[in-house]
Amino acid sequence: METIELRWPGRGELPSYVAALERGWSPSTIDDEVGRRQLVEIDADADRFLASLKMEQGSIGAPVTLPDGSVARRIPGYDRWIWDGEFCGRIGFRWQPGTEELPPHVLGHVGYAIVPWKRRRGYASAALGLLLDDVAEVGLRWVEITTDPDNVASQRVIENAGGRFVERFSYPPAYGDGIGLRYRITTRGGPPG
């Protein structure tokens, strides 16, 4: 595997990100249209788009549009771009200050998506390990990650990072029908969750 790093989204990396979107990749595993919408946002105001990927505590962001078109309150979070000399994917982290609990419309603390032409190289596992170092700084004892029952590759990524299976659950109505798997990972230095 090539050495990967997590980069803050910036102007220097943006052309590589745009190239991935133009090839049809979507940063969302739930909504394939996100990539097309992001191309429009980038074209309209690239700096605003980049700023939208880092909404930490105290930031006020636009509400989140859920897959059914409803809107929900945005919570603090950020995206990091997975990089091996070019854009490989994204990994995001979101949380509520002072608690591990998440509102019902947020399926997990961590989400990631690797471009198809970089999959099966261990990039998601490496990125998750790097992100967990950041997560500990927020003070969470554990994070939750969800995936679909048929996404065996994602289950392996989570388990390789120390994820423990917690439960099968029904997706909230805004996400349509379906069953998900919920895992929990203890953060570095945190007690078992």
Residue pairs with C-beta under 8 A, 6 or more apart in sequence:
1 121
1 122
1 123
1 126
2 84
2 85
2 121
3 84
4 82
4 83
4 84
4 88
4 123
4 126
4 127
4 130
5 82
5 83
5 84
5 130
6 80
6 81
6 82
6 83
6 91
6 127
6 130
6 131
6 134
7 13
7 80
7 81
7 83
8 54
8 80
8 81
9 17
9 50
9 53
9 54
9 79
9 80
9 81
10 50
11 46
11 47
11 50
13 81
13 83
13 87
14 42
14 46
14 50
16 86
16 87
17 81
17 87
18 39
18 42
19 87
20 87
20 115
21 27
21 35
21 36
21 38
21 39
21 42
22 39
23 115
24 35
25 35
25 113
25 115
25 116
26 32
26 33
26 34
26 35
26 113
27 34
27 35
27 38
27 79
27 90
27 113
28 34
28 35
28 113
29 111
29 113
30 67
30 175
31 67
38 49
41 48
41 49
41 52
42 49
52 61
52 62
53 78
53 79
54 78
54 79
55 61
55 74
55 76
55 77
55 78
56 76
56 77
56 78
57 76
57 97
58 76
59 76
61 74
62 74
63 71
63 72
63 73
63 74
64 71
64 72
64 73
64 74
64 105
65 71
66 72
66 105
66 174
66 175
67 174
67 175
67 176
68 173
68 174
68 175
68 176
70 174
72 103
72 105
72 174
73 103
73 105
75 94
75 95
75 96
75 102
75 103
75 106
76 94
76 95
76 96
76 97
77 92
77 93
77 94
77 95
78 92
78 93
78 94
79 90
79 91
79 92
80 90
80 91
80 92
80 93
80 127
80 131
80 134
81 87
81 88
81 89
81 90
82 88
82 89
82 90
82 91
82 112
82 114
82 123
82 124
82 127
84 118
84 123
87 115
88 114
88 115
88 118
88 123
89 112
89 113
89 114
89 115
89 118
89 123
89 124
89 127
90 112
90 113
91 110
91 111
91 112
91 124
91 127
91 128
91 131
92 110
92 111
92 112
93 109
93 110
93 131
93 134
93 135
93 138
93 143
94 102
94 106
94 109
94 111
95 102
95 109
95 138
95 140
95 143
96 102
96 103
100 109
100 140
100 141
100 142
100 143
100 144
100 193
102 108
102 109
102 144
104 172
105 172
105 174
107 146
107 171
107 172
107 175
107 180
108 143
108 144
108 145
108 146
108 182
109 135
109 140
109 143
109 144
109 145
110 128
110 131
110 135
110 143
110 144
110 145
111 145
112 124
112 127
112 128
112 157
114 123
114 124
119 153
120 153
124 153
124 154
124 157
125 156
125 157
125 160
125 161
128 157
128 158
128 161
129 161
132 143
132 161
132 185
132 187
132 188
133 188
135 143
135 187
135 188
136 187
136 188
136 189
136 190
140 187
140 190
141 186
141 187
141 190
141 191
141 193
142 184
142 185
142 186
142 187
142 190
142 193
143 184
143 185
143 187
144 166
144 182
144 183
144 184
144 185
145 158
145 163
145 182
145 183
145 184
145 185
146 169
146 180
146 181
146 182
146 183
147 154
147 155
147 158
147 180
147 181
147 183
148 154
148 178
148 179
148 180
148 181
149 168
149 179
149 180
149 181
155 181
155 183
158 183
158 185
159 183
161 185
162 185
162 186
163 183
163 184
163 185
164 183
164 184
164 185
165 181
165 182
165 183
166 182
166 183
166 184
167 181
167 182
168 179
168 180
168 181
168 182
169 179
169 180
169 181
169 182
170 177
170 178
170 179
170 180
171 177
171 178
171 179
171 180
184 193
185 193
186 192
186 193
